[in-house]
Amino acid sequence: MRYQRFGTGIVLRVDKDEEILDCLTQLCTDEGICLASVTGLGAVKKAVLGVFDTAEKVYYKETYEGIYEIASLTGNITRQDGKPYLHIHAVIANGHTGEIHGGHVNEAVIGATGEIIIQILDGEVGRKFSDEIGLNLLEF
């Protein structure tokens, strides 16, 4: 991974065989990021995407391996228990096979390159688990 900071923005390049969430977590630690928005694109060779079942209060995960473009990567960075908390979603696609998959990113390994923009916000927002919903919700 390589990155450069421009004021409150960071341009991050995630390299082949690196995992996006690992790189974002390391970046948050290195740069002291407490609150930010995330957007990106690139190509992955493996992605584990999840969907949350609100009735059962569990995530269902699917693993996709192959050649996929990241059509959209979006999310936010907050804090929980003093550590970075990443909430990232993605849509991956293979135009050759017609596959399109999307959901909560649990893992995403770069196949070629990842280009991610992080816009740092001044402040800190935490997370607190909601028994009613079954998720870690934003806490102001």
C-alpha positions in Angstrom: 0.0 0.0 0.0 1.1 3.5 -0.7 -0.7 6.8 0.1 -0.4 10.5 0.1 -2.3 13.0 2.1 -3.7 16.2 0.7 -5.1 18.4 3.4 -8.1 16.4 4.8 -8.0 13.9 2.0 -5.9 10.8 1.4 -5.3 9.0 -1.9 -4.6 5.3 -1.1 -3.2 2.8 -3.6 -3.8 -0.8 -2.5 -1.4 -3.2 -4.3 -1.9 -6.7 -5.8 -2.4 -9.4 -3.2 -3.1 -6.8 -0.4 -6.4 -6.9 1.5 -8.4 -3.6 1.5 -9.7 -3.7 5.1 -6.2 -4.5 6.4 -4.7 -1.5 4.5 -7.5 0.9 5.6 -7.1 -0.2 9.3 -3.3 0.3 9.1 -3.9 3.7 7.5 -6.3 4.8 10.2 -3.7 3.8 12.8 -0.8 5.5 11.1 -2.8 8.7 10.4 -4.9 8.8 13.5 -8.2 8.8 11.5 -11.3 8.9 13.7 -14.0 9.8 11.2 -13.9 9.7 7.4 -15.8 8.7 4.3 -14.4 6.2 1.8 -14.9 5.7 -1.9 -13.0 3.6 -4.3 -12.6 1.3 -7.3 -10.2 -1.2 -8.7 -10.0 -5.0 -9.2 -10.2 -7.9 -6.8 -9.4 -11.5 -7.1 -11.3 -12.5 -4.0 -14.1 -10.9 -2.1 -16.2 -12.0 0.9 -19.4 -10.0 0.9 -22.2 -10.2 3.4 -25.8 -9.3 3.7 -27.5 -8.8 7.1 -30.7 -10.7 7.9 -32.7 -8.3 10.1 -35.1 -11.0 11.3 -32.3 -13.5 12.3 -29.8 -10.7 13.2 -26.9 -12.5 11.4 -24.7 -11.8 8.5 -24.7 -14.3 5.6 -21.4 -14.2 3.7 -20.5 -15.4 0.3 -17.0 -15.8 -1.1 -16.3 -14.8 -4.7 -13.0 -15.7 -6.4 -12.1 -14.8 -9.9 -11.6 -11.7 -12.0 -13.8 -8.8 -10.7 -13.9 -5.1 -11.1 -14.9 -3.0 -8.1 -17.7 -1.1 -9.7 -18.3 0.8 -6.4 -16.7 0.8 -3.0 -18.2 3.1 -0.4 -18.4 3.5 3.3 -17.2 5.2 6.4 -14.6 5.0 9.2 -15.7 5.6 12.8 -14.4 4.3 16.2 -15.5 1.6 18.5 -13.7 0.9 21.8 -10.9 3.3 20.7 -10.1 1.4 17.5 -10.9 2.0 13.9 -14.3 0.7 12.8 -14.8 0.2 9.1 -18.2 0.0 7.5 -17.5 -0.6 3.8 -19.8 -1.9 1.1 -18.9 -2.9 -2.5 -20.3 -3.9 -5.8 -18.1 -6.2 -7.8 -18.7 -7.3 -11.4 -17.3 -9.4 -14.2 -18.7 -8.1 -17.5 -17.4 -11.1 -19.3 -19.5 -13.6 -17.3 -22.3 -11.1 -16.4 -21.8 -11.6 -12.7 -22.6 -8.8 -10.3 -22.4 -9.1 -6.5 -22.7 -6.6 -3.7 -22.8 -6.3 0.0 -20.9 -5.6 3.2 -17.2 -6.1 2.7 -15.7 -8.7 5.0 -12.6 -9.3 2.9 -11.4 -8.0 -0.4 -8.0 -9.1 -1.9 -6.7 -6.9 -4.7 -6.1 -8.6 -8.1 -4.5 -5.7 -9.9 -4.9 -2.4 -8.0 -7.2 -0.6 -5.7 -7.7 3.2 -5.8 -9.3 4.6 -2.7 -10.1 8.2 -1.6 -10.5 8.9 2.1 -12.1 12.2 3.1 -11.3 12.9 6.8 -13.9 14.7 8.8 -13.1 16.8 11.8 -14.6 15.0 14.8 -15.2 11.5 16.2 -18.3 9.3 16.0 -18.5 6.1 17.9 -20.4 2.8 17.6 -22.7 1.1 20.1 -24.3 -2.3 19.7 -28.1 -2.3 19.4 -29.8 -5.4 20.8 -32.9 -4.4 18.9 -31.3 -4.2 15.5 -28.4 -6.5 16.1 -25.7 -4.2 14.7 -23.2 -1.6 15.9 -25.0 1.7 15.2 -23.5 5.2 15.0 -23.5 6.8 18.4 -23.2 10.6 18.7 
